[in-house]
């Protein structure tokens, strides 16, 4: 009998594992030491899906819910809770949305997701821990998570630009030191109570107090960069001060942490001293012995100029692992070595950003969530189970806030910042973020913190990080920022009153006409819209053949003096790049938008073109979130006192410039994108209080037709396709003329459009047809919008309301302006600008105007392109007339094309009119004219 049992056991132990997996009944959650990858994938998937930044469906959910979670030992099945993984994934995905609406950084959702996986929530389910996170599998999980942490700390150091610290070292040192000394002292004070209340084993009070002081004094530099970027504060006094102080704070914090870990890992103070001396020596070795040849290799391979090659990425990661290995074996944590390598990497040529782009996605999507899940496994909110513990939690939070806020505020105030700016700096310096979580995990692994104190400080880190953005927005709102900027520039006093009153006087209609000339133009630069923008700017600049005076040589000893004509137009270009969740995107801002404004190829092409045409020009790049595009444009228009903002409609109907699609989409798709429509609508609403604005829909303006997908044509040729294509060349446009068609319906938008047309017509290559649309009205004097028979039966009150709108739309002011402009038309425009009048019926008004446009434009196919100019809003066409003031609007709901550009423009862009379209909206001072 014993022999039979022995034989059975031996046969079982020597049996080959099922090769067909779950098809042979194998449990995918079963841990096998020889093949740990299967369970690790389940663990990694749970951790990654707990991170709300990763939004996708999970095939793993079905697998977990279909297979009971059992282990090789006797473990109670999950039973009804077998769907817990699916519930957690859905919950963590949904958690991202409310936190994003509250402007919370991604780290908050990641930490909460990790806590859910830990003993606070999921591990309370019977069998969950032994099945998903069995003890024998944790070394694999821990190693992968810590490998991700090492590379992540390298990325954190890449984000630190030491030049920011050196350029602002005075304020950085004062604010950074004050923001560390006070919280460090408070941390040492509260550490006394924590040490005697919870008695951490085998740790002296000196080491414990040093760690607690470090944990309270550290600032999360990566999260600070994200918050400052999203709040558009990086270039303000507050942002520069916080970043400079944060760099010094960050580096000092890691040094203190290295000291603390060295004291814990070494039995004697002498050994800890040797570890610190070795760490200092290794730092100097990296700076003076490794960095110079590393930069030389980068230059030789072109990686410094063109981005790292695959070999240079491999070399850099080898340096990271080598440095981490060295600092790990001398008793300092391995992440310190990785951090040092990041600090010595050059930022010249955008190398740090391009290197970050190579490796950041894998770290952020997979490895970092693993680390937060590992952190969550050690966080047990159930350990905070009595009043004394919660009292210490509140005390720790109070010390973290008060130490940073008081220290940072007083130091900033000593550097002559305003009180409100100083309080904002103090609140920002109190942000802990993921750096605090890393510090706490190191302390937990080093046995400095037990589970209870670790959980207390995790709660503190969450509270301080969550509170940073709301406190900053409350203390330093946009209206206060603008007030301070104008006060510092000397434009207003502290109460907002202009110091120098405007000297411009408003006289008769001709004076108003001169005032409404476009002298400062803001252009939204898009790569796919440059040809049309360049042509439009050329026309708006006036005479295309300026006369330059010949240098007068009065004396050979005197230098030549060249008389330069007065430039009538200033052009300000703004290129917007989307700020994404990636670290590299934030680095584009933290390393200086000014640098990218000088190097950006689109901005430089714009500068070169404008200067060649004798225009005063300025251009810059802004890196902002997608939902801030409209606000960024109008803020720039206000700052440069723009008279007109020109916004091109994207060639692909998208807010982004996706050059991976080489062919333009069809017309219906181009005007259907919800995000792009929302951007245009918001821009026009904000422009109401700023300046006149125009939406330019390019359709071959400047002679360059939009790209179309070519069809395959069967031809016979003796030469290769490549040779055939090389013989083709685009000849210059022989006919450089443009024709403008403008239906003048009436209203403030049309009055502004009329003035702009006359300015365009000063260019000798421009002709214009201005057609006054004379509306036929019903017996009550109110016209009926097209396609609305019910409107003929409206009540008397509705008629009165519509009549007021019509009176605003077509008034004696419109007729007076037409008469004034016709009688005072300059001689050079007579014959090229033709005024006419057309009577239209209310029911067929839009159709008649469209037919008139088709007969007027596009009649010379080989010219440089025609334009149809339209006002945005007309009451008689059913458009909402602006009772909207400032950035407000009486518009609600999702935007569509008609509500965005108006009824007439919506009909025009969807028919085959062979011309570009310019839609004008009045704003700013023009609303009073």
C-alpha positions in Angstrom: 0.0 0.0 0.0 2.8 2.4 1.0 4.6 1.5 -2.3 1.5 2.3 -4.3 1.2 5.7 -2.6 4.8 6.4 -3.1 4.5 5.5 -6.8 1.5 7.7 -7.2 3.2 10.7 -5.6 6.3 10.2 -7.7 4.2 10.0 -10.8 2.4 13.1 -9.9 5.6 15.0 -9.1 7.2 14.0 -12.3 4.2 14.6 -14.5 4.6 17.3 -17.2 2.5 20.4 -16.5 -0.5 20.9 -18.7 0.7 22.5 -21.9 -2.8 23.6 -23.1 -3.3 25.8 -20.0 -6.9 26.5 -19.1 -8.0 24.2 -22.0 -6.7 21.3 -19.8 -8.3 22.8 -16.7 -5.2 24.6 -15.4 -5.7 27.6 -13.1 -4.1 30.7 -14.6 -3.8 32.3 -11.1 -1.8 29.3 -9.8 1.8 30.4 -8.9 4.6 28.2 -10.3 8.2 29.1 -9.3 9.5 27.8 -12.7 7.0 30.0 -14.6 6.0 33.0 -12.5 5.1 35.2 -15.5 1.5 34.1 -15.8 0.5 35.2 -12.3 2.7 38.3 -12.6 0.7 39.3 -15.7 -2.5 39.1 -13.6 -0.9 41.1 -10.8 0.5 43.7 -13.3 -2.9 43.9 -15.1 -4.7 44.6 -11.8 -2.2 47.3 -10.9 -2.1 48.8 -14.4 -5.9 48.9 -14.6 -6.1 50.4 -11.2 -4.3 53.4 -12.7 -7.0 55.6 -14.3 -4.7 57.0 -16.9 -4.9 53.6 -18.7 -8.4 53.5 -20.3 -9.1 50.3 -22.1 -11.2 47.2 -21.8 -9.9 44.2 -19.9 -10.1 40.7 -21.3 -8.6 39.6 -18.0 -11.8 40.5 -16.3 -13.7 37.7 -18.0 -10.9 35.2 -17.2 -10.9 36.1 -13.5 -14.7 36.0 -13.2 -15.0 32.7 -15.1 -12.3 31.0 -13.1 -12.7 30.6 -9.3 -9.7 32.2 -7.5 -8.1 29.2 -5.8 -4.5 28.5 -4.7 -2.4 25.4 -4.6 -3.1 25.2 -0.9 -6.6 25.0 0.7 -8.0 28.4 0.2 -11.7 29.4 0.6 -13.1 30.2 -2.8 -14.3 33.7 -3.5 -17.8 32.6 -4.4 -20.0 35.6 -5.0 -17.0 37.9 -4.8 -15.3 36.3 -7.8 -16.3 39.3 -9.9 -14.4 41.7 -7.5 -11.6 42.3 -10.0 -14.0 43.5 -12.6 -15.7 45.8 -10.1 -12.4 47.3 -8.9 -11.3 47.9 -12.5 -14.5 49.7 -13.4 -14.4 51.7 -10.1 -10.8 52.8 -10.7 -11.5 53.8 -14.3 -14.5 55.8 -13.2 -12.5 57.4 -10.4 -10.4 59.2 -12.9 -13.2 61.4 -14.2 -14.3 63.2 -11.0 -10.7 63.7 -10.0 -9.8 65.1 -13.4 -12.7 67.5 -13.1 -11.3 68.7 -9.8 -7.9 69.3 -11.5 -6.2 66.7 -9.4 -2.9 65.2 -10.6 -2.9 61.6 -11.8 -0.9 60.4 -8.8 -4.0 60.8 -6.5 -6.0 58.3 -8.5 -3.0 55.9 -8.7 -2.5 56.0 -5.0 -6.2 55.4 -4.3 -6.2 52.6 -6.8 -3.2 51.0 -5.0 -5.0 51.4 -1.6 -8.1 49.7 -3.0 -5.9 46.6 -3.9 -4.5 46.5 -0.4 -5.8 45.4 3.0 -8.0 48.4 3.2 -10.5 47.0 0.6 -9.7 44.1 -1.7 -7.7 42.0 0.7 -10.6 41.9 3.1 -12.2 39.5 0.5 -11.5 35.9 1.5 -8.8 34.3 -0.7 -7.9 37.4 -2.7 -4.4 37.9 -1.2 -3.4 34.3 -1.3 -4.7 33.9 -4.9 -3.6 37.2 -6.5 -0.7 38.2 -4.3 0.7 34.9 -2.7 3.8 35.4 -0.6 6.0 33.3 -2.8 5.2 35.4 -5.8 5.9 38.8 -4.2 9.7 38.8 -4.9 9.0 38.8 -8.6 6.4 41.5 -8.3 8.7 43.5 -6.0 11.7 43.3 -8.3 9.8 44.5 -11.3 8.1 47.3 -9.4 11.5 48.5 -8.0 13.1 48.3 -11.4 10.4 50.6 -12.6 11.0 52.9 -9.6 14.7 53.1 -10.4 14.0 54.2 -14.0 11.2 56.6 -12.8 13.6 58.4 -10.5 16.0 58.7 -13.4 13.1 60.4 -15.3 12.4 62.7 -12.3 16.1 63.8 -12.4 15.8 64.4 -16.2 13.0 66.8 -15.5 15.2 68.8 -13.1 16.9 71.5 -15.0 19.7 72.8 -12.7 20.0 75.9 -14.8 16.6 77.1 -13.4 18.2 76.9 -9.9 21.4 78.6 -10.8 19.7 81.5 -12.6 17.4 82.2 -9.6 19.7 80.9 -6.8 19.0 83.7 -4.3 15.3 83.2 -4.1 15.7 79.5 -4.6 18.0 79.1 -1.6 16.0 81.3 0.7 12.6 79.9 -0.1 13.9 76.3 -0.3 15.8 76.5 3.0 12.9 78.2 4.8 10.5 75.6 3.3 12.6 72.8 4.7 14.0 74.0 8.0 10.6 74.8 9.7 8.8 71.6 8.6 11.9 69.6 9.4 11.9 71.0 12.9 8.2 70.4 13.3 8.7 66.9 12.0 11.4 66.2 14.7 9.0 67.6 17.3 6.1 65.3 16.4 8.4 62.4 15.9 9.0 62.5 19.6 5.4 61.7 20.3 5.1 59.2 17.5 8.2 57.4 18.7 7.1 57.0 22.3 3.4 56.2 21.4 4.0 53.6 18.7 7.6 52.4 19.6 9.1 51.4 16.3 11.4 48.4 16.9 15.2 48.5 16.6 15.3 52.1 15.5 16.9 54.9 17.5 15.0 58.2 18.0 17.7 60.1 16.0 17.1 58.0 12.9 13.4 58.1 13.3 13.3 61.8 13.9 15.6 62.4 10.9 13.3 60.4 8.6 10.1 62.1 9.9 11.6 65.5 9.4 12.7 64.6 5.9 9.3 63.2 5.0 7.6 66.5 6.1 10.1 68.8 4.5 10.2 67.2 1.0 8.4 68.7 -2.0 7.1 66.7 -5.0 8.9 68.4 -7.9 7.2 66.4 -10.7 3.7 67.0 -9.4 4.5 70.7 -8.9 5.5 71.0 -12.6 2.3 69.5 -13.6 0.1 71.8 -11.4 2.0 74.9 -12.4 1.7 74.0 -16.1 -2.0 73.3 -16.0 -2.6 76.6 -14.1 -0.5 78.5 -16.5 1.8 79.8 -13.8 5.2 78.6 -14.9 6.3 82.0 -16.3 4.9 84.0 -13.5 6.9 85.1 -10.4 5.2 82.4 -8.4 6.0 79.7 -10.9 9.7 80.6 -11.3 10.2 80.9 -7.5 8.5 77.6 -6.8 10.4 75.7 -9.5 13.8 77.1 -8.5 13.1 76.4 -4.8 11.6 73.0 -5.6 14.8 71.9 -7.4 16.9 72.7 -4.4 14.3 71.2 -2.1 14.2 68.0 -4.1 17.9 67.4 -4.3 18.4 68.2 -0.6 15.5 65.9 0.3 17.1 63.0 -1.5 20.5 63.7 0.2 18.8 63.6 3.6 17.0 60.4 2.6 20.3 58.8 1.6 21.7 59.8 4.9 18.8 58.3 6.8 19.0 55.0 4.8 22.7 54.8 5.3 22.3 55.2 9.1 19.7 52.4 9.1 21.6 50.0 6.8 24.9 50.3 8.6 25.3 49.1 12.2 27.7 51.9 13.3 28.0 55.6 12.8 31.4 55.1 11.3 30.0 52.7 8.6 27.3 55.3 7.8 30.0 58.0 7.5 31.9 55.8 5.0 28.8 55.2 3.0 28.1 58.9 2.8 31.7 59.6 1.8 31.5 56.9 -0.9 28.2 58.5 -2.1 29.8 61.9 -2.4 32.8 60.4 -4.2 30.5 58.6 -6.6 28.7 61.9 -7.3 31.9 63.7 -8.1 33.0 60.8 -10.2 29.9 61.0 -12.3 30.1 64.7 -12.7 33.8 65.0 -13.6 34.8 61.6 -15.0 31.6 60.3 -16.6 29.7 63.3 -17.8 32.4 64.8 -20.2 33.0 61.6 -22.2 29.3 60.9 -22.2 28.5 64.3 -23.8 31.4 63.8 -26.3 29.8 60.5 -27.4 26.4 62.1 -27.7 27.9 64.7 -30.0 29.8 62.2 -32.1 26.7 60.1 -32.7 24.4 63.1 -33.3 22.3 62.2 -30.3 22.6 65.6 -28.8 21.3 67.4 -31.9 18.8 64.8 -33.3 17.7 62.8 -30.3 19.3 59.7 -28.8 19.9 56.7 -31.0 19.0 53.2 -29.8 22.6 52.6 -28.8 22.7 55.8 -26.7 19.5 54.9 -25.0 21.0 51.5 -24.1 24.2 53.2 -22.9 22.2 55.7 -20.7 20.1 52.9 -19.2 23.3 50.9 -18.5 24.7 54.0 -16.7 21.5 54.2 -14.7 21.6 50.5 -13.6 25.3 50.7 -12.8 24.9 53.8 -10.7 21.9 52.2 -8.9 23.9 49.1 -8.3 26.8 51.0 -6.8 24.7 53.1 -4.4 22.8 50.0 -3.4 25.8 48.0 -2.4 27.3 50.8 -0.3 24.2 51.0 1.8 22.4 54.0 0.1 19.2 53.2 -1.8 19.5 52.3 -5.4 17.2 55.0 -6.6 19.7 57.6 -5.4 22.2 56.4 -8.0 19.6 56.5 -10.8 18.7 60.1 -9.7 22.4 61.1 -10.0 22.6 59.9 -13.6 19.5 61.9 -14.5 21.1 65.0 -13.1 24.3 64.7 -15.2 22.4 64.2 -18.5 22.5 67.3 -20.7 19.5 69.4 -21.5 21.1 71.0 -24.6 19.3 70.4 -27.9 16.3 69.0 -26.1 18.2 65.8 -25.3 16.6 65.2 -21.9 13.1 65.7 -23.5 13.8 63.3 -26.4 15.3 60.7 -24.1 12.2 60.9 -21.8 9.9 60.4 -24.8 11.7 57.2 -25.6 11.0 55.4 -22.3 8.3 57.4 -20.4 5.2 55.5 -21.6 6.3 52.1 -20.5 7.2 53.4 -17.1 4.0 55.4 -16.6 1.6 52.8 -18.0 3.0 49.7 -16.4 5.9 50.0 -14.0 4.7 53.0 -11.9 1.2 51.5 -11.3 3.0 48.4 -10.1 4.9 50.4 -7.5 1.7 52.1 -6.3 -0.1 48.8 -6.1 2.9 47.5 -4.0 2.5 50.6 -1.8 -1.2 50.0 -1.5 -0.5 46.5 -0.2 1.2 48.1 2.8 -1.5 50.7 3.4 -4.1 49.6 5.9 -6.7 52.3 6.7 -8.1 49.8 9.3 -5.0 50.3 11.4 -6.2 53.9 12.1 -8.7 52.5 14.6 -8.6 54.8 17.7 -8.8 58.4 18.7 -5.1 58.8 19.5 -4.1 57.5 16.1 -6.4 59.9 14.3 -5.2 62.7 16.6 -1.7 62.1 15.3 -2.9 61.9 11.7 -4.4 65.4 12.1 -1.3 66.6 13.9 1.0 65.3 11.1 -1.2 67.0 8.4 -1.1 70.3 10.4 2.7 70.1 10.7 3.0 69.4 7.0 0.8 72.3 6.0 2.0 74.9 8.6 5.7 74.2 8.2 5.7 74.6 4.5 3.2 77.4 4.2 4.7 79.6 7.0 8.3 79.0 5.9 7.7 79.4 2.2 5.5 82.5 2.7 7.9 84.4 4.9 10.9 83.6 2.7 9.0 84.7 -0.4 7.8 87.9 1.2 11.4 88.6 2.2 12.2 88.5 -1.5 9.7 91.4 -2.1 6.9 89.3 -3.5 3.3 90.3 -2.7 1.6 88.7 0.3 -0.9 86.8 -1.9 1.9 85.6 -4.1 3.9 84.5 -1.0 1.0 82.5 0.4 0.5 80.8 -3.0 4.2 79.8 -3.0 3.9 78.4 0.5 0.8 76.3 -0.5 2.6 75.0 -3.6 5.6 74.0 -1.6 3.4 71.9 0.7 2.6 69.5 -2.2 3.9 66.0 -1.5 2.7 63.9 -4.4 4.4 60.7 -5.5 7.8 61.7 -4.2 6.5 61.5 -0.7 5.0 58.0 -1.4 8.4 56.8 -2.6 10.1 58.2 0.6 7.5 56.5 2.8 7.9 53.2 1.0 11.7 53.4 1.5 11.1 54.1 5.2 8.7 51.1 5.4 11.1 48.8 3.7 13.9 49.9 6.0 11.7 49.2 9.0 11.7 52.8 10.1 7.9 52.9 9.9 5.5 50.2 10.9 2.2 49.7 9.1 0.3 52.2 11.2 2.7 55.1 11.0 3.1 54.3 7.3 -0.6 54.6 6.7 -0.8 57.8 8.7 1.8 59.5 6.5 0.1 58.1 3.3 -3.1 59.9 4.4 -1.0 63.1 5.0 0.5 62.9 1.5 -2.9 62.5 -0.1 -4.5 65.4 1.8 -1.6 67.8 1.1 -1.5 66.9 -2.6 -5.3 67.1 -3.1 -5.4 70.5 -1.4 -2.6 72.1 -3.4 -4.6 72.9 -6.6 -7.7 74.3 -4.9 -5.7 76.5 -2.5 -3.6 77.8 -5.4 -6.6 78.7 -7.5 -8.3 80.4 -4.6 -5.2 82.4 -3.5 -4.0 83.3 -7.0 -6.9 83.4 -9.4 -6.5 84.6 -13.1 -8.1 88.0 -12.4 -5.6 88.7 -9.7 -2.7 87.6 -12.0 -3.8 90.0 -14.7 -4.2 92.8 -12.1 -0.7 92.3 -10.8 0.8 92.1 -14.3 -0.8 95.4 -15.4 0.3 97.0 -12.1 3.9 95.8 -12.5 4.0 97.1 -16.1 2.8 100.5 -14.9 -0.4 100.4 -16.9 -2.7 100.7 -13.9 -2.5 101.6 -10.3 -3.2 99.0 -7.6 -7.0 99.7 -7.8 -7.0 99.0 -11.5 -7.3 102.6 -12.7 -5.4 103.4 -15.9 -2.4 105.6 -15.1 -2.3 107.1 -18.6 -5.8 107.7 -20.1 -6.3 106.8 -23.7 -5.5 109.7 -26.0 -7.7 108.4 -28.8 -10.7 110.4 -29.5 -13.8 109.3 -31.4 -15.2 111.7 -33.9 -17.2 111.2 -37.0 -17.6 108.0 -39.0 -14.3 108.6 -40.9 -12.4 108.9 -37.7 -14.0 105.7 -36.5 -13.1 104.0 -39.8 -9.4 105.0 -39.3 -9.6 103.7 -35.7 -10.9 100.3 -36.9 -8.0 99.7 -39.3 -6.1 96.5 -38.4 -2.7 97.6 -37.1 -2.0 94.7 -34.8 -2.9 91.2 -36.1 -2.9 88.0 -34.0 -2.5 84.9 -36.1 -3.1 81.3 -34.8 -0.3 79.4 -36.5 -1.1 75.9 -37.7 1.3 73.9 -40.0 -1.5 72.8 -42.3 -2.8 76.4 -42.7 0.4 78.3 -43.4 0.0 78.9 -47.2 -3.4 80.5 -46.8 -2.3 82.5 -43.7 0.8 83.9 -45.5 -1.3 85.0 -48.5 -3.9 86.7 -46.3 -1.2 88.5 -44.3 0.4 89.7 -47.5 -2.9 91.2 -48.7 -3.6 92.8 -45.4 -0.2 94.5 -45.4 -1.2 96.7 -48.3 1.1 97.5 -51.2 3.0 94.4 -52.3 5.8 96.5 -54.0 7.1 98.8 -51.3 9.5 101.5 -52.3 12.7 101.4 -50.4 14.8 104.6 -50.5 18.3 104.4 -52.1 21.1 104.7 -49.6 22.3 108.3 -49.5 26.1 108.6 -49.4 26.9 112.1 -48.0 30.4 111.4 -46.9 32.7 108.4 -47.4 33.5 108.5 -43.7 29.9 108.2 -42.8 28.0 104.9 -42.8 25.2 104.4 -45.2 21.8 105.4 -43.9 18.9 103.5 -45.2 15.4 105.0 -44.9 12.9 102.4 -43.9 9.3 103.1 -44.4 6.8 103.0 -41.5 5.3 99.6 -41.1 1.5 99.9 -41.0 0.9 96.4 -39.7 2.2 94.4 -36.7 1.7 90.6 -36.9 1.9 88.5 -33.8 1.9 84.7 -34.3 1.0 82.2 -31.7 1.6 78.5 -32.1 -0.1 76.2 -29.6 1.2 72.7 -28.7 -1.0 70.4 -26.7 0.1 69.7 -23.1 -0.5 66.0 -22.5 -0.1 63.7 -19.5 3.4 62.8 -20.5 6.4 64.1 -18.5 8.1 65.1 -21.7 5.2 67.4 -22.6 5.6 69.2 -19.2 9.3 69.4 -19.8 8.6 71.4 -23.0 7.2 74.1 -20.7 9.5 73.9 -17.7 12.6 74.2 -19.9 11.3 77.4 -21.4 8.7 78.2 -23.9 11.0 81.0 -25.0 13.6 78.5 -26.2 11.0 76.6 -28.3 9.6 79.9 -29.6 13.1 80.5 -31.1 13.6 77.0 -32.4 10.1 76.1 -33.6 10.1 75.7 -37.4 6.6 76.9 -37.9 7.2 80.1 -35.9 10.5 80.7 -37.7 8.9 80.2 -41.2 6.3 82.8 -40.1 9.0 85.2 -38.9 11.0 84.9 -42.1 7.9 85.4 -44.4 6.7 88.4 -42.5 10.1 90.1 -42.4 10.6 89.5 -46.2 7.3 91.4 -46.7 8.4 94.3 -44.5 6.0 93.6 -41.6 6.8 94.0 -37.9 6.5 90.4 -36.5 6.7 88.5 -33.3 6.0 84.8 -32.7 6.0 82.4 -29.8 5.0 78.9 -28.7 2.5 78.1 -25.9 2.2 74.6 -24.5 -1.3 74.3 -22.9 -4.0 71.7 -22.3 -6.4 71.1 -25.1 -9.3 72.8 -23.2 -7.2 76.0 -22.8 -6.6 76.7 -26.5 -9.3 79.3 -26.8 -8.4 81.1 -23.5 -4.7 81.1 -24.5 -5.4 82.7 -27.9 -7.6 85.5 -26.4 -5.2 86.1 -23.5 -2.4 86.7 -26.0 -4.7 88.9 -28.1 -5.4 91.0 -25.1 -1.7 91.2 -24.1 -0.6 92.5 -27.5 -3.6 94.8 -27.8 -4.6 93.0 -31.0 -7.2 94.6 -33.4 -8.0 91.4 -35.1 -7.5 87.7 -34.3 -7.3 85.4 -37.3 -8.1 81.7 -36.6 -7.7 79.2 -39.4 -10.0 76.3 -39.7 -8.0 73.1 -39.5 -7.5 71.2 -42.8 -8.6 68.0 -41.2 -11.2 69.5 -38.9 -9.2 68.7 -35.9 -7.7 70.8 -33.1 -4.4 68.9 -33.4 -2.1 69.0 -36.4 -2.0 65.3 -37.4 0.5 65.0 -40.3 0.2 61.2 -40.3 -2.9 61.7 -42.5 -1.5 62.9 -45.9 -4.8 63.6 -47.5 -7.5 66.1 -46.5 -10.9 64.7 -45.3 -14.1 65.4 -47.2 -16.1 68.6 -46.5 -18.7 67.0 -44.3 -16.1 65.4 -42.0 -14.0 68.6 -41.9 -16.8 70.5 -40.3 -18.2 67.8 -38.1 -15.5 67.4 -35.4 -17.1 68.2 -32.0 -13.8 69.1 -30.3 -12.8 71.5 -33.1 -16.3 73.1 -33.2 -16.1 73.6 -29.4 -12.7 75.2 -29.7 -13.9 77.7 -32.5 -17.1 78.5 -30.5 -15.2 79.2 -27.3 -12.7 81.3 -29.1 -15.4 83.5 -30.7 -17.2 83.8 -27.3 -14.1 85.0 -25.6 -13.2 87.3 -28.4 -16.4 89.3 -27.8 -14.7 91.2 -25.0 -11.3 91.3 -26.6 -11.1 92.2 -30.3 -12.5 91.5 -33.7 -12.0 87.9 -34.8 -12.1 86.0 -38.1 -12.4 82.3 -38.9 -10.6 81.6 -42.1 -11.6 78.4 -44.0 -9.0 77.9 -46.6 -10.0 76.4 -50.0 -7.0 76.9 -52.3 -6.2 80.4 -51.2 -2.8 81.5 -52.5 -3.0 79.1 -55.5 -2.3 75.9 -53.4 -5.2 73.5 -53.6 -6.0 71.2 -50.8 -4.6 67.7 -51.1 -6.8 65.0 -52.5 -6.4 61.3 -52.6 -5.2 60.4 -56.1 -6.6 57.5 -58.1 -4.6 54.8 -59.7 -4.2 55.5 -63.4 -2.9 52.9 -65.8 -0.3 54.4 -68.1 2.4 53.2 -70.4 5.8 54.7 -69.8 9.4 53.8 -70.6 10.8 55.6 -67.6 10.4 54.7 -63.9 7.7 56.2 -61.7 10.4 57.9 -59.6 11.9 59.5 -62.7 8.5 60.6 -63.9 7.7 62.3 -60.6 11.0 64.1 -60.4 10.3 65.9 -63.7 7.1 67.5 -62.3 7.4 71.0 -60.8 5.0 73.5 -59.4 5.1 76.7 -61.5 4.5 80.1 -60.0 1.0 81.4 -60.0 0.8 83.6 -63.1 -2.4 85.4 -62.1 -1.9 86.8 -58.6 -5.3 88.4 -58.4 -7.9 87.8 -55.8 -11.6 88.6 -55.8 -13.7 89.2 -52.7 -17.4 88.8 -52.5 -19.3 90.2 -49.6 -23.0 90.2 -49.0 -23.7 93.2 -46.7 -26.8 92.2 -44.7 -26.3 94.6 -41.8 -25.3 94.5 -38.2 -22.1 95.1 -36.2 -20.3 92.0 -37.7 -21.0 93.2 -41.2 -19.8 96.7 -40.5 -16.5 95.4 -39.2 -16.2 93.0 -42.2 -16.8 95.9 -44.6 -13.9 97.9 -43.1 -11.6 94.9 -43.3 -12.5 94.3 -47.0 -11.6 97.9 -47.8 -8.2 97.5 -46.1 -7.6 94.3 -48.1 -8.6 96.1 -51.3 -5.7 98.5 -50.8 -3.6 95.7 -52.3 -3.5 96.2 -56.1 -4.2 92.5 -56.7 -7.5 92.6 -54.9 -10.9 93.4 -56.3 -14.1 93.3 -54.4 -17.9 93.0 -55.0 -19.9 94.4 -52.1 -23.6 93.6 -52.5 -26.1 95.3 -50.2 -28.8 92.7 -49.5 -32.0 94.7 -49.4 -34.6 92.6 -47.4 -38.2 92.5 -48.2 -40.2 92.6 -45.0 -43.7 91.5 -43.9 -46.5 94.0 -43.2 -45.3 94.4 -39.6 -41.8 95.2 -40.7 -40.2 92.0 -39.5 -38.6 89.6 -41.9 -39.1 85.8 -41.6 -36.1 83.5 -41.3 -35.8 81.1 -44.2 -37.6 77.7 -43.8 -39.8 78.8 -40.9 -43.5 79.1 -41.8 -44.5 79.2 -38.2 -42.7 82.4 -37.7 -45.3 84.2 -39.8 -47.9 83.4 -37.0 -45.9 84.5 -34.0 -47.6 86.6 -31.3 -47.3 90.4 -31.1 -44.8 90.1 -28.2 -42.6 87.9 -30.3 -42.8 90.3 -33.2 -41.8 93.1 -31.0 -38.8 91.2 -29.7 -37.7 90.2 -33.2 -38.2 93.7 -34.4 -35.8 95.0 -31.8 -33.2 92.5 -33.1 -33.8 93.5 -36.6 -33.5 97.2 -35.7 -30.1 96.4 -34.2 -29.2 94.3 -37.3 -30.2 96.8 -40.0 -30.2 100.4 -38.9 -29.5 103.8 -40.3 -25.9 103.3 -39.1 -25.5 100.6 -41.7 -26.9 102.7 -44.5 -24.9 105.7 -43.3 -21.7 103.7 -43.3 -22.3 102.4 -46.8 -23.0 105.9 -48.1 -19.9 107.3 -46.4 -17.6 104.7 -47.7 -18.9 104.9 -51.2 -18.6 108.7 -51.3 -15.1 108.7 -49.7 -13.7 105.8 -51.6 -10.0 106.5 -52.4 -9.2 107.0 -56.0 -7.0 103.9 -56.3 -10.0 101.7 -55.2 -12.5 103.2 -57.7 -13.1 100.5 -60.3 -11.7 97.7 -58.2 -14.3 97.9 -55.4 -17.9 97.7 -56.8 -21.0 98.4 -54.7 -24.4 97.1 -55.7 -27.8 96.3 -54.3 -29.9 93.2 -54.5 -33.5 92.7 -53.3 -34.1 89.3 -51.8 -37.3 87.5 -50.5 -37.2 86.3 -46.9 -38.1 82.7 -47.8 -35.3 82.4 -50.4 -32.7 84.7 -49.0 -30.0 82.2 -48.2 -30.5 80.4 -51.5 -30.2 83.7 -53.5 -27.1 84.8 -51.6 -25.5 81.4 -52.3 -26.3 81.5 -55.9 -24.9 85.0 -56.1 -21.7 83.9 -54.5 -21.3 81.0 -56.9 -21.8 83.4 -59.9 -19.3 85.9 -58.5 -16.3 83.9 -57.2 -14.4 81.1 -58.8 -14.8 82.5 -62.3 -11.0 82.7 -62.8 -9.8 79.2 -61.8 -6.1 79.9 -62.4 -5.9 83.0 -60.2 -4.5 83.1 -56.6 -7.8 82.3 -55.0 -11.0 84.1 -54.1 -12.7 84.9 -50.8 -16.2 85.1 -49.6 -16.4 87.3 -46.5 -19.4 86.9 -44.2 -20.6 88.4 -40.9 -21.2 85.7 -38.3 -24.6 86.7 -37.0 -27.8 88.0 -38.6 -31.1 88.0 -36.9 -33.1 87.7 -40.1 -31.4 84.4 -40.8 -32.2 83.0 -37.4 -28.8 83.6 -35.8 -28.6 84.5 -32.1 -27.8 88.2 -31.9 -25.3 89.1 -29.2 -26.8 89.9 -25.9 -23.8 88.0 -24.7 -21.2 90.2 -23.0 -17.6 89.3 -22.3 -16.9 85.6 -22.3 -20.4 84.7 -21.3 -22.9 83.3 -23.7 -26.6 82.5 -24.0 -25.6 79.4 -25.9 -25.8 76.0 -24.2 -25.4 72.5 -25.4 -23.0 70.9 -27.8 -21.9 73.1 -30.6 -22.8 72.5 -34.2 -21.6 74.2 -37.4 -24.6 76.5 -37.7 -24.4 77.8 -34.1 -20.6 78.2 -34.5 -20.3 80.1 -37.7 -23.9 81.2 -38.5 -26.7 80.1 -40.8 -25.3 81.6 -44.0 -21.7 80.5 -43.4 -23.0 77.0 -42.6 -24.8 76.8 -45.9 -21.9 78.2 -47.8 -19.1 75.9 -46.6 -21.2 72.8 -47.3 -21.8 73.7 -51.0 -19.2 73.6 -53.8 -18.2 77.3 -53.8 -14.8 77.6 -55.4 -13.4 80.1 -52.8 -12.2 80.4 -49.3 -14.5 81.8 -46.6 -13.7 84.4 -44.0 -16.3 84.7 -41.2 -16.0 88.0 -39.2 -17.2 88.6 -35.7 -17.0 92.0 -34.0 -15.5 92.3 -30.6 -13.9 94.7 -28.2 -14.2 98.4 -29.1 -15.9 97.6 -32.4 -19.1 96.7 -30.5 -19.6 100.4 -29.7 -19.1 101.6 -33.3 
